[in-house]
Amino acid sequence: MTNKMISSEPPAAYMAGIAPERLDEQWIPEVSEPRSLDRFPDFLAARRRLLAHVLNRILGFRSTPDRTPTGTSMSHPPARR
């Protein structure tokens, strides 16, 4: 989805139309709460945990349950094309 298509729509509006596998490809965490600008810090924290988890797996580090990102189906990087 391009910025021109998104325009000034709020995240909750335009992200609902994005396929989950596209979000996974960009390491965008799934969330149960509505996406909104006031929750952006929470989104960043969840994405940071997800990226750290994926990078640790790529580098061969063990993940511990307390460091596994919650609310996401992405436990490994997407397949290379």
PyMOL Python script that loads the backbone (N, CA, C, O; Angstrom):
from pymol import cmd

cmd.read_pdbstr("""\
ATOM      1  N   MET A   1       0.854  -1.170   0.000  1.00  0.00           N
ATOM      2  CA  MET A   1       0.000   0.000   0.000  1.00  0.00           C
ATOM      3  C   MET A   1       0.899   1.231   0.000  1.00  0.00           C
ATOM      4  O   MET A   1       1.839   1.319   0.791  1.00  0.00           O
ATOM      5  N   THR A   2       0.616   2.160  -0.868  1.00  0.00           N
ATOM      6  CA  THR A   2       1.448   3.341  -0.990  1.00  0.00           C
ATOM      7  C   THR A   2       0.915   4.483  -0.136  1.00  0.00           C
ATOM      8  O   THR A   2      -0.240   4.477   0.291  1.00  0.00           O
ATOM      9  N   ASN A   3       1.774   5.450   0.099  1.00  0.00           N
ATOM     10  CA  ASN A   3       1.356   6.618   0.876  1.00  0.00           C
ATOM     11  C   ASN A   3       0.225   7.371   0.194  1.00  0.00           C
ATOM     12  O   ASN A   3      -0.634   7.937   0.869  1.00  0.00           O
ATOM     13  N   LYS A   4       0.210   7.386  -1.129  1.00  0.00           N
ATOM     14  CA  LYS A   4      -0.875   8.078  -1.844  1.00  0.00           C
ATOM     15  C   LYS A   4      -2.208   7.396  -1.590  1.00  0.00           C
ATOM     16  O   LYS A   4      -3.237   8.062  -1.473  1.00  0.00           O
ATOM     17  N   MET A   5      -2.194   6.052  -1.502  1.00  0.00           N
ATOM     18  CA  MET A   5      -3.437   5.325  -1.239  1.00  0.00           C
ATOM     19  C   MET A   5      -3.885   5.522   0.199  1.00  0.00           C
ATOM     20  O   MET A   5      -5.081   5.607   0.477  1.00  0.00           O
ATOM     21  N   ILE A   6      -2.927   5.596   1.110  1.00  0.00           N
ATOM     22  CA  ILE A   6      -3.249   5.753   2.530  1.00  0.00           C
ATOM     23  C   ILE A   6      -3.785   7.147   2.801  1.00  0.00           C
ATOM     24  O   ILE A   6      -4.751   7.320   3.544  1.00  0.00           O
ATOM     25  N   SER A   7      -3.148   8.140   2.192  1.00  0.00           N
ATOM     26  CA  SER A   7      -3.510   9.533   2.364  1.00  0.00           C
ATOM     27  C   SER A   7      -3.494   9.907   3.842  1.00  0.00           C
ATOM     28  O   SER A   7      -2.481   9.721   4.516  1.00  0.00           O
ATOM     29  N   SER A   8      -4.585  10.424   4.342  1.00  0.00           N
ATOM     30  CA  SER A   8      -4.630  10.852   5.746  1.00  0.00           C
ATOM     31  C   SER A   8      -5.483   9.921   6.594  1.00  0.00           C
ATOM     32  O   SER A   8      -5.934  10.299   7.675  1.00  0.00           O
ATOM     33  N   GLU A   9      -5.707   8.689   6.101  1.00  0.00           N
ATOM     34  CA  GLU A   9      -6.511   7.740   6.865  1.00  0.00           C
ATOM     35  C   GLU A   9      -5.774   7.314   8.133  1.00  0.00           C
ATOM     36  O   GLU A   9      -4.548   7.213   8.132  1.00  0.00           O
ATOM     37  N   PRO A  10      -6.511   7.065   9.208  1.00  0.00           N
ATOM     38  CA  PRO A  10      -5.873   6.575  10.431  1.00  0.00           C
ATOM     39  C   PRO A  10      -5.410   5.128  10.242  1.00  0.00           C
ATOM     40  O   PRO A  10      -5.978   4.400   9.427  1.00  0.00           O
ATOM     41  N   PRO A  11      -4.377   4.702  10.994  1.00  0.00           N
ATOM     42  CA  PRO A  11      -3.850   3.343  10.856  1.00  0.00           C
ATOM     43  C   PRO A  11      -4.913   2.257  10.972  1.00  0.00           C
ATOM     44  O   PRO A  11      -4.862   1.272  10.235  1.00  0.00           O
ATOM     45  N   ALA A  12      -5.866   2.411  11.873  1.00  0.00           N
ATOM     46  CA  ALA A  12      -6.903   1.389  12.047  1.00  0.00           C
ATOM     47  C   ALA A  12      -7.702   1.199  10.762  1.00  0.00           C
ATOM     48  O   ALA A  12      -8.163   0.092  10.483  1.00  0.00           O
ATOM     49  N   ALA A  13      -7.870   2.249   9.987  1.00  0.00           N
ATOM     50  CA  ALA A  13      -8.650   2.166   8.756  1.00  0.00           C
ATOM     51  C   ALA A  13      -7.878   1.485   7.638  1.00  0.00           C
ATOM     52  O   ALA A  13      -8.397   0.569   7.000  1.00  0.00           O
ATOM     53  N   TYR A  14      -6.640   1.917   7.391  1.00  0.00           N
ATOM     54  CA  TYR A  14      -5.945   1.354   6.236  1.00  0.00           C
ATOM     55  C   TYR A  14      -5.269   0.020   6.526  1.00  0.00           C
ATOM     56  O   TYR A  14      -5.101  -0.783   5.609  1.00  0.00           O
ATOM     57  N   MET A  15      -4.878  -0.243   7.762  1.00  0.00           N
ATOM     58  CA  MET A  15      -4.210  -1.509   8.059  1.00  0.00           C
ATOM     59  C   MET A  15      -5.183  -2.679   8.069  1.00  0.00           C
ATOM     60  O   MET A  15      -4.766  -3.823   7.888  1.00  0.00           O
ATOM     61  N   ALA A  16      -6.451  -2.422   8.273  1.00  0.00           N
ATOM     62  CA  ALA A  16      -7.454  -3.490   8.244  1.00  0.00           C
ATOM     63  C   ALA A  16      -7.552  -4.115   6.863  1.00  0.00           C
ATOM     64  O   ALA A  16      -7.952  -5.272   6.735  1.00  0.00           O
ATOM     65  N   GLY A  17      -7.192  -3.362   5.825  1.00  0.00           N
ATOM     66  CA  GLY A  17      -7.269  -3.864   4.463  1.00  0.00           C
ATOM     67  C   GLY A  17      -6.006  -4.537   3.966  1.00  0.00           C
ATOM     68  O   GLY A  17      -5.950  -4.964   2.812  1.00  0.00           O
ATOM     69  N   ILE A  18      -4.989  -4.642   4.809  1.00  0.00           N
ATOM     70  CA  ILE A  18      -3.725  -5.260   4.410  1.00  0.00           C
ATOM     71  C   ILE A  18      -3.732  -6.729   4.835  1.00  0.00           C
ATOM     72  O   ILE A  18      -4.049  -7.052   5.980  1.00  0.00           O
ATOM     73  N   ALA A  19      -3.386  -7.597   3.916  1.00  0.00           N
ATOM     74  CA  ALA A  19      -3.369  -9.038   4.189  1.00  0.00           C
ATOM     75  C   ALA A  19      -2.357  -9.348   5.297  1.00  0.00           C
ATOM     76  O   ALA A  19      -1.269  -8.772   5.314  1.00  0.00           O
ATOM     77  N   PRO A  20      -2.702 -10.250   6.220  1.00  0.00           N
ATOM     78  CA  PRO A  20      -1.802 -10.589   7.326  1.00  0.00           C
ATOM     79  C   PRO A  20      -0.415 -11.031   6.872  1.00  0.00           C
ATOM     80  O   PRO A  20       0.576 -10.724   7.534  1.00  0.00           O
ATOM     81  N   GLU A  21      -0.331 -11.753   5.746  1.00  0.00           N
ATOM     82  CA  GLU A  21       0.985 -12.196   5.291  1.00  0.00           C
ATOM     83  C   GLU A  21       1.859 -11.029   4.839  1.00  0.00           C
ATOM     84  O   GLU A  21       3.084 -11.096   4.941  1.00  0.00           O
ATOM     85  N   ARG A  22       1.239  -9.964   4.342  1.00  0.00           N
ATOM     86  CA  ARG A  22       2.007  -8.754   3.979  1.00  0.00           C
ATOM     87  C   ARG A  22       2.547  -8.079   5.236  1.00  0.00           C
ATOM     88  O   ARG A  22       3.672  -7.580   5.240  1.00  0.00           O
ATOM     89  N   LEU A  23       1.744  -8.061   6.307  1.00  0.00           N
ATOM     90  CA  LEU A  23       2.214  -7.491   7.571  1.00  0.00           C
ATOM     91  C   LEU A  23       3.358  -8.327   8.128  1.00  0.00           C
ATOM     92  O   LEU A  23       4.330  -7.779   8.648  1.00  0.00           O
ATOM     93  N   ASP A  24       3.251  -9.650   8.023  1.00  0.00           N
ATOM     94  CA  ASP A  24       4.317 -10.538   8.486  1.00  0.00           C
ATOM     95  C   ASP A  24       5.617 -10.280   7.737  1.00  0.00           C
ATOM     96  O   ASP A  24       6.694 -10.303   8.333  1.00  0.00           O
ATOM     97  N   GLU A  25       5.522 -10.032   6.429  1.00  0.00           N
ATOM     98  CA  GLU A  25       6.718  -9.773   5.628  1.00  0.00           C
ATOM     99  C   GLU A  25       7.462  -8.523   6.085  1.00  0.00           C
ATOM    100  O   GLU A  25       8.671  -8.405   5.886  1.00  0.00           O
ATOM    101  N   GLN A  26       6.747  -7.609   6.689  1.00  0.00           N
ATOM    102  CA  GLN A  26       7.345  -6.362   7.155  1.00  0.00           C
ATOM    103  C   GLN A  26       7.560  -6.356   8.669  1.00  0.00           C
ATOM    104  O   GLN A  26       7.899  -5.323   9.246  1.00  0.00           O
ATOM    105  N   TRP A  27       7.364  -7.493   9.300  1.00  0.00           N
ATOM    106  CA  TRP A  27       7.496  -7.648  10.748  1.00  0.00           C
ATOM    107  C   TRP A  27       6.614  -6.646  11.502  1.00  0.00           C
ATOM    108  O   TRP A  27       7.044  -5.998  12.456  1.00  0.00           O
ATOM    109  N   ILE A  28       5.381  -6.546  11.044  1.00  0.00           N
ATOM    110  CA  ILE A  28       4.392  -5.706  11.711  1.00  0.00           C
ATOM    111  C   ILE A  28       3.621  -6.617  12.668  1.00  0.00           C
ATOM    112  O   ILE A  28       3.005  -7.584  12.219  1.00  0.00           O
ATOM    113  N   PRO A  29       3.638  -6.338  13.963  1.00  0.00           N
ATOM    114  CA  PRO A  29       2.958  -7.224  14.908  1.00  0.00           C
ATOM    115  C   PRO A  29       1.451  -7.179  14.757  1.00  0.00           C
ATOM    116  O   PRO A  29       0.865  -6.141  14.451  1.00  0.00           O
ATOM    117  N   GLU A  30       0.831  -8.349  14.985  1.00  0.00           N
ATOM    118  CA  GLU A  30      -0.622  -8.395  15.056  1.00  0.00           C
ATOM    119  C   GLU A  30      -1.005  -7.812  16.405  1.00  0.00           C
ATOM    120  O   GLU A  30      -0.304  -8.007  17.398  1.00  0.00           O
ATOM    121  N   VAL A  31      -2.092  -7.116  16.433  1.00  0.00           N
ATOM    122  CA  VAL A  31      -2.545  -6.537  17.702  1.00  0.00           C
ATOM    123  C   VAL A  31      -4.020  -6.842  17.885  1.00  0.00           C
ATOM    124  O   VAL A  31      -4.779  -6.914  16.919  1.00  0.00           O
ATOM    125  N   SER A  32      -4.415  -7.021  19.130  1.00  0.00           N
ATOM    126  CA  SER A  32      -5.826  -7.249  19.392  1.00  0.00           C
ATOM    127  C   SER A  32      -6.563  -5.932  19.602  1.00  0.00           C
ATOM    128  O   SER A  32      -7.772  -5.855  19.387  1.00  0.00           O
ATOM    129  N   GLU A  33      -5.841  -4.900  20.020  1.00  0.00           N
ATOM    130  CA  GLU A  33      -6.464  -3.590  20.212  1.00  0.00           C
ATOM    131  C   GLU A  33      -6.468  -2.838  18.883  1.00  0.00           C
ATOM    132  O   GLU A  33      -5.650  -3.111  18.003  1.00  0.00           O
ATOM    133  N   PRO A  34      -7.382  -1.903  18.747  1.00  0.00           N
ATOM    134  CA  PRO A  34      -7.367  -1.107  17.519  1.00  0.00           C
ATOM    135  C   PRO A  34      -6.055  -0.332  17.386  1.00  0.00           C
ATOM    136  O   PRO A  34      -5.476   0.126  18.371  1.00  0.00           O
ATOM    137  N   ARG A  35      -5.621  -0.205  16.167  1.00  0.00           N
ATOM    138  CA  ARG A  35      -4.412   0.586  15.916  1.00  0.00           C
ATOM    139  C   ARG A  35      -4.810   2.055  15.919  1.00  0.00           C
ATOM    140  O   ARG A  35      -5.731   2.466  15.214  1.00  0.00           O
ATOM    141  N   SER A  36      -4.110   2.824  16.712  1.00  0.00           N
ATOM    142  CA  SER A  36      -4.398   4.253  16.773  1.00  0.00           C
ATOM    143  C   SER A  36      -3.116   5.000  17.092  1.00  0.00           C
ATOM    144  O   SER A  36      -2.157   4.426  17.609  1.00  0.00           O
ATOM    145  N   LEU A  37      -3.113   6.278  16.780  1.00  0.00           N
ATOM    146  CA  LEU A  37      -1.912   7.080  16.996  1.00  0.00           C
ATOM    147  C   LEU A  37      -1.524   7.157  18.470  1.00  0.00           C
ATOM    148  O   LEU A  37      -0.338   7.232  18.790  1.00  0.00           O
ATOM    149  N   ASP A  38      -2.501   7.139  19.367  1.00  0.00           N
ATOM    150  CA  ASP A  38      -2.164   7.225  20.784  1.00  0.00           C
ATOM    151  C   ASP A  38      -1.528   5.931  21.298  1.00  0.00           C
ATOM    152  O   ASP A  38      -0.943   5.924  22.381  1.00  0.00           O
ATOM    153  N   ARG A  39      -1.633   4.832  20.533  1.00  0.00           N
ATOM    154  CA  ARG A  39      -1.018   3.556  20.909  1.00  0.00           C
ATOM    155  C   ARG A  39       0.297   3.318  20.172  1.00  0.00           C
ATOM    156  O   ARG A  39       0.866   2.230  20.262  1.00  0.00           O
ATOM    157  N   PHE A  40       0.789   4.326  19.444  1.00  0.00           N
ATOM    158  CA  PHE A  40       2.004   4.167  18.647  1.00  0.00           C
ATOM    159  C   PHE A  40       3.200   3.711  19.480  1.00  0.00           C
ATOM    160  O   PHE A  40       3.944   2.848  19.015  1.00  0.00           O
ATOM    161  N   PRO A  41       3.428   4.240  20.682  1.00  0.00           N
ATOM    162  CA  PRO A  41       4.549   3.730  21.489  1.00  0.00           C
ATOM    163  C   PRO A  41       4.428   2.232  21.793  1.00  0.00           C
ATOM    164  O   PRO A  41       5.436   1.526  21.828  1.00  0.00           O
ATOM    165  N   ASP A  42       3.210   1.748  22.010  1.00  0.00           N
ATOM    166  CA  ASP A  42       2.999   0.318  22.246  1.00  0.00           C
ATOM    167  C   ASP A  42       3.321  -0.487  20.990  1.00  0.00           C
ATOM    168  O   ASP A  42       3.916  -1.561  21.066  1.00  0.00           O
ATOM    169  N   PHE A  43       2.919   0.047  19.829  1.00  0.00           N
ATOM    170  CA  PHE A  43       3.231  -0.601  18.559  1.00  0.00           C
ATOM    171  C   PHE A  43       4.742  -0.696  18.371  1.00  0.00           C
ATOM    172  O   PHE A  43       5.258  -1.747  17.992  1.00  0.00           O
ATOM    173  N   LEU A  44       5.448   0.399  18.636  1.00  0.00           N
ATOM    174  CA  LEU A  44       6.904   0.390  18.474  1.00  0.00           C
ATOM    175  C   LEU A  44       7.565  -0.629  19.407  1.00  0.00           C
ATOM    176  O   LEU A  44       8.494  -1.324  18.995  1.00  0.00           O
ATOM    177  N   ALA A  45       7.107  -0.726  20.635  1.00  0.00           N
ATOM    178  CA  ALA A  45       7.661  -1.691  21.585  1.00  0.00           C
ATOM    179  C   ALA A  45       7.421  -3.118  21.111  1.00  0.00           C
ATOM    180  O   ALA A  45       8.317  -3.957  21.193  1.00  0.00           O
ATOM    181  N   ALA A  46       6.207  -3.402  20.612  1.00  0.00           N
ATOM    182  CA  ALA A  46       5.896  -4.744  20.121  1.00  0.00           C
ATOM    183  C   ALA A  46       6.727  -5.074  18.885  1.00  0.00           C
ATOM    184  O   ALA A  46       7.195  -6.203  18.739  1.00  0.00           O
ATOM    185  N   ARG A  47       6.913  -4.112  18.005  1.00  0.00           N
ATOM    186  CA  ARG A  47       7.711  -4.357  16.799  1.00  0.00           C
ATOM    187  C   ARG A  47       9.179  -4.547  17.162  1.00  0.00           C
ATOM    188  O   ARG A  47       9.858  -5.383  16.566  1.00  0.00           O
ATOM    189  N   ARG A  48       9.672  -3.790  18.120  1.00  0.00           N
ATOM    190  CA  ARG A  48      11.058  -3.938  18.577  1.00  0.00           C
ATOM    191  C   ARG A  48      11.290  -5.346  19.128  1.00  0.00           C
ATOM    192  O   ARG A  48      12.308  -5.970  18.828  1.00  0.00           O
ATOM    193  N   ARG A  49      10.343  -5.849  19.936  1.00  0.00           N
ATOM    194  CA  ARG A  49      10.461  -7.217  20.462  1.00  0.00           C
ATOM    195  C   ARG A  49      10.443  -8.245  19.339  1.00  0.00           C
ATOM    196  O   ARG A  49      11.216  -9.203  19.351  1.00  0.00           O
ATOM    197  N   LEU A  50       9.555  -8.039  18.366  1.00  0.00           N
ATOM    198  CA  LEU A  50       9.448  -8.958  17.243  1.00  0.00           C
ATOM    199  C   LEU A  50      10.737  -8.971  16.422  1.00  0.00           C
ATOM    200  O   LEU A  50      11.243 -10.042  16.088  1.00  0.00           O
ATOM    201  N   LEU A  51      11.266  -7.808  16.098  1.00  0.00           N
ATOM    202  CA  LEU A  51      12.503  -7.734  15.322  1.00  0.00           C
ATOM    203  C   LEU A  51      13.672  -8.353  16.080  1.00  0.00           C
ATOM    204  O   LEU A  51      14.491  -9.050  15.482  1.00  0.00           O
ATOM    205  N   ALA A  52      13.762  -8.113  17.376  1.00  0.00           N
ATOM    206  CA  ALA A  52      14.841  -8.705  18.176  1.00  0.00           C
ATOM    207  C   ALA A  52      14.723 -10.225  18.175  1.00  0.00           C
ATOM    208  O   ALA A  52      15.728 -10.928  18.064  1.00  0.00           O
ATOM    209  N   HIS A  53      13.504 -10.731  18.298  1.00  0.00           N
ATOM    210  CA  HIS A  53      13.271 -12.176  18.290  1.00  0.00           C
ATOM    211  C   HIS A  53      13.714 -12.785  16.953  1.00  0.00           C
ATOM    212  O   HIS A  53      14.414 -13.798  16.930  1.00  0.00           O
ATOM    213  N   VAL A  54      13.304 -12.164  15.846  1.00  0.00           N
ATOM    214  CA  VAL A  54      13.651 -12.669  14.522  1.00  0.00           C
ATOM    215  C   VAL A  54      15.165 -12.611  14.312  1.00  0.00           C
ATOM    216  O   VAL A  54      15.756 -13.571  13.818  1.00  0.00           O
ATOM    217  N   LEU A  55      15.794 -11.504  14.680  1.00  0.00           N
ATOM    218  CA  LEU A  55      17.243 -11.387  14.516  1.00  0.00           C
ATOM    219  C   LEU A  55      17.985 -12.402  15.372  1.00  0.00           C
ATOM    220  O   LEU A  55      18.981 -12.974  14.928  1.00  0.00           O
ATOM    221  N   ASN A  56      17.517 -12.634  16.588  1.00  0.00           N
ATOM    222  CA  ASN A  56      18.153 -13.647  17.428  1.00  0.00           C
ATOM    223  C   ASN A  56      18.058 -15.024  16.789  1.00  0.00           C
ATOM    224  O   ASN A  56      19.017 -15.795  16.841  1.00  0.00           O
ATOM    225  N   ARG A  57      16.926 -15.344  16.193  1.00  0.00           N
ATOM    226  CA  ARG A  57      16.777 -16.639  15.512  1.00  0.00           C
ATOM    227  C   ARG A  57      17.715 -16.731  14.317  1.00  0.00           C
ATOM    228  O   ARG A  57      18.344 -17.767  14.106  1.00  0.00           O
ATOM    229  N   ILE A  58      17.816 -15.668  13.537  1.00  0.00           N
ATOM    230  CA  ILE A  58      18.706 -15.660  12.375  1.00  0.00           C
ATOM    231  C   ILE A  58      20.159 -15.853  12.813  1.00  0.00           C
ATOM    232  O   ILE A  58      20.917 -16.573  12.163  1.00  0.00           O
ATOM    233  N   LEU A  59      20.541 -15.212  13.913  1.00  0.00           N
ATOM    234  CA  LEU A  59      21.911 -15.293  14.414  1.00  0.00           C
ATOM    235  C   LEU A  59      22.182 -16.563  15.214  1.00  0.00           C
ATOM    236  O   LEU A  59      23.315 -16.813  15.624  1.00  0.00           O
ATOM    237  N   GLY A  60      21.152 -17.357  15.435  1.00  0.00           N
ATOM    238  CA  GLY A  60      21.329 -18.623  16.121  1.00  0.00           C
ATOM    239  C   GLY A  60      21.276 -18.546  17.632  1.00  0.00           C
ATOM    240  O   GLY A  60      21.664 -19.495  18.313  1.00  0.00           O
ATOM    241  N   PHE A  61      20.806 -17.435  18.167  1.00  0.00           N
ATOM    242  CA  PHE A  61      20.660 -17.310  19.615  1.00  0.00           C
ATOM    243  C   PHE A  61      19.357 -17.961  20.050  1.00  0.00           C
ATOM    244  O   PHE A  61      18.372 -17.952  19.311  1.00  0.00           O
ATOM    245  N   ARG A  62      19.356 -18.515  21.228  1.00  0.00           N
ATOM    246  CA  ARG A  62      18.134 -19.130  21.750  1.00  0.00           C
ATOM    247  C   ARG A  62      17.177 -18.045  22.227  1.00  0.00           C
ATOM    248  O   ARG A  62      17.590 -17.057  22.833  1.00  0.00           O
ATOM    249  N   SER A  63      15.927 -18.240  21.952  1.00  0.00           N
ATOM    250  CA  SER A  63      14.894 -17.332  22.454  1.00  0.00           C
ATOM    251  C   SER A  63      14.339 -17.918  23.737  1.00  0.00           C
ATOM    252  O   SER A  63      14.174 -19.131  23.861  1.00  0.00           O
ATOM    253  N   THR A  64      14.058 -17.062  24.667  1.00  0.00           N
ATOM    254  CA  THR A  64      13.438 -17.499  25.904  1.00  0.00           C
ATOM    255  C   THR A  64      11.985 -17.076  25.881  1.00  0.00           C
ATOM    256  O   THR A  64      11.641 -16.093  25.225  1.00  0.00           O
ATOM    257  N   PRO A  65      11.113 -17.806  26.592  1.00  0.00           N
ATOM    258  CA  PRO A  65       9.682 -17.473  26.556  1.00  0.00           C
ATOM    259  C   PRO A  65       9.379 -16.030  26.928  1.00  0.00           C
ATOM    260  O   PRO A  65       8.465 -15.432  26.361  1.00  0.00           O
ATOM    261  N   ASP A  66      10.122 -15.457  27.865  1.00  0.00           N
ATOM    262  CA  ASP A  66       9.812 -14.080  28.271  1.00  0.00           C
ATOM    263  C   ASP A  66      10.258 -13.069  27.216  1.00  0.00           C
ATOM    264  O   ASP A  66       9.888 -11.898  27.300  1.00  0.00           O
ATOM    265  N   ARG A  67      11.028 -13.485  26.248  1.00  0.00           N
ATOM    266  CA  ARG A  67      11.463 -12.565  25.202  1.00  0.00           C
ATOM    267  C   ARG A  67      10.729 -12.793  23.882  1.00  0.00           C
ATOM    268  O   ARG A  67      10.944 -12.058  22.918  1.00  0.00           O
ATOM    269  N   THR A  68       9.878 -13.792  23.833  1.00  0.00           N
ATOM    270  CA  THR A  68       9.115 -14.050  22.623  1.00  0.00           C
ATOM    271  C   THR A  68       8.026 -13.003  22.500  1.00  0.00           C
ATOM    272  O   THR A  68       7.262 -12.793  23.442  1.00  0.00           O
ATOM    273  N   PRO A  69       7.941 -12.334  21.343  1.00  0.00           N
ATOM    274  CA  PRO A  69       6.905 -11.321  21.183  1.00  0.00           C
ATOM    275  C   PRO A  69       5.517 -11.939  21.261  1.00  0.00           C
ATOM    276  O   PRO A  69       5.283 -13.041  20.765  1.00  0.00           O
ATOM    277  N   THR A  70       4.625 -11.231  21.876  1.00  0.00           N
ATOM    278  CA  THR A  70       3.262 -11.726  21.994  1.00  0.00           C
ATOM    279  C   THR A  70       2.396 -11.099  20.926  1.00  0.00           C
ATOM    280  O   THR A  70       2.717 -10.041  20.384  1.00  0.00           O
ATOM    281  N   GLY A  71       1.295 -11.763  20.632  1.00  0.00           N
ATOM    282  CA  GLY A  71       0.343 -11.204  19.679  1.00  0.00           C
ATOM    283  C   GLY A  71       0.794 -11.283  18.245  1.00  0.00           C
ATOM    284  O   GLY A  71       0.321 -10.503  17.418  1.00  0.00           O
ATOM    285  N   THR A  72       1.698 -12.201  17.908  1.00  0.00           N
ATOM    286  CA  THR A  72       2.151 -12.303  16.534  1.00  0.00           C
ATOM    287  C   THR A  72       2.264 -13.752  16.123  1.00  0.00           C
ATOM    288  O   THR A  72       2.568 -14.616  16.946  1.00  0.00           O
ATOM    289  N   SER A  73       2.024 -14.019  14.872  1.00  0.00           N
ATOM    290  CA  SER A  73       2.179 -15.363  14.357  1.00  0.00           C
ATOM    291  C   SER A  73       3.547 -15.544  13.721  1.00  0.00           C
ATOM    292  O   SER A  73       3.873 -16.635  13.253  1.00  0.00           O
ATOM    293  N   MET A  74       4.343 -14.499  13.699  1.00  0.00           N
ATOM    294  CA  MET A  74       5.637 -14.526  13.022  1.00  0.00           C
ATOM    295  C   MET A  74       6.709 -15.040  13.967  1.00  0.00           C
ATOM    296  O   MET A  74       7.159 -14.294  14.837  1.00  0.00           O
ATOM    297  N   SER A  75       7.132 -16.281  13.825  1.00  0.00           N
ATOM    298  CA  SER A  75       8.175 -16.811  14.677  1.00  0.00           C
ATOM    299  C   SER A  75       9.472 -17.027  13.919  1.00  0.00           C
ATOM    300  O   SER A  75      10.466 -17.475  14.492  1.00  0.00           O
ATOM    301  N   HIS A  76       9.463 -16.714  12.659  1.00  0.00           N
ATOM    302  CA  HIS A  76      10.676 -16.843  11.838  1.00  0.00           C
ATOM    303  C   HIS A  76      10.598 -15.856  10.693  1.00  0.00           C
ATOM    304  O   HIS A  76       9.515 -15.372  10.366  1.00  0.00           O
ATOM    305  N   PRO A  77      11.730 -15.548  10.079  1.00  0.00           N
ATOM    306  CA  PRO A  77      11.687 -14.592   8.979  1.00  0.00           C
ATOM    307  C   PRO A  77      10.952 -15.184   7.778  1.00  0.00           C
ATOM    308  O   PRO A  77      10.917 -16.405   7.621  1.00  0.00           O
ATOM    309  N   PRO A  78      10.375 -14.355   6.942  1.00  0.00           N
ATOM    310  CA  PRO A  78       9.695 -14.872   5.766  1.00  0.00           C
ATOM    311  C   PRO A  78      10.684 -15.525   4.816  1.00  0.00           C
ATOM    312  O   PRO A  78      11.872 -15.203   4.832  1.00  0.00           O
ATOM    313  N   ALA A  79      10.198 -16.442   3.989  1.00  0.00           N
ATOM    314  CA  ALA A  79      11.051 -17.121   3.024  1.00  0.00           C
ATOM    315  C   ALA A  79      11.580 -16.109   2.025  1.00  0.00           C
ATOM    316  O   ALA A  79      10.888 -15.163   1.649  1.00  0.00           O
ATOM    317  N   ARG A  80      12.807 -16.321   1.604  1.00  0.00           N
ATOM    318  CA  ARG A  80      13.395 -15.431   0.608  1.00  0.00           C
ATOM    319  C   ARG A  80      12.777 -15.731  -0.752  1.00  0.00           C
ATOM    320  O   ARG A  80      12.444 -16.876  -1.058  1.00  0.00           O
ATOM    321  N   ARG A  81      12.633 -14.722  -1.535  1.00  0.00           N
ATOM    322  CA  ARG A  81      12.023 -14.886  -2.871  1.00  0.00           C
ATOM    323  C   ARG A  81      13.087 -14.966  -3.923  1.00  0.00           C
ATOM    324  O   ARG A  81      12.777 -15.104  -5.106  1.00  0.00           O
TER     325      ARG A  81
END
""", "prot")
cmd.dss("prot")
cmd.show_as("cartoon", "prot")
cmd.util.cbc("prot")
cmd.orient("prot")
